[in-house]
Amino acid sequence: PRDFELTKPQQKALDALESARLQGRTRGYLDMATGTGKTFVIAKDLQRLVESDPSLRALWLCHRGTILDQNKKMCEAVMSNDSKISHGQIYDGECNDQAQM
């Protein structure tokens, strides 16, 4: 995915997130249909943010642990190997210890 290009709708979503940030918003919500690349858009957004601020903190809210796992794998694929992103996961009523991506 690191070499994948964003589709026009994905780029539009990414631009909307950036526009909201430029307006001072610090939280975002991405609503796209199933299978349209939400995970990829968020990974690309996170990549852009981490490049400008390595101390960034992000929160994913998901109703299934498998979605969190999918996000983690996509971020690992999109982000450079030099990125030092730590993550923890809370799902199924349990909290996993923090680990390095």
ABEGO torsion letter per residue (X at the ends): XAABBBBAAAAAAAAAAAAAAAAGBABBBBBBBBGAGAAAAAAAAAAAAAAABAABBBBBBBABAAAAAAAAAAAAAABBAABBBBBBBBBGGBBBBBBBX
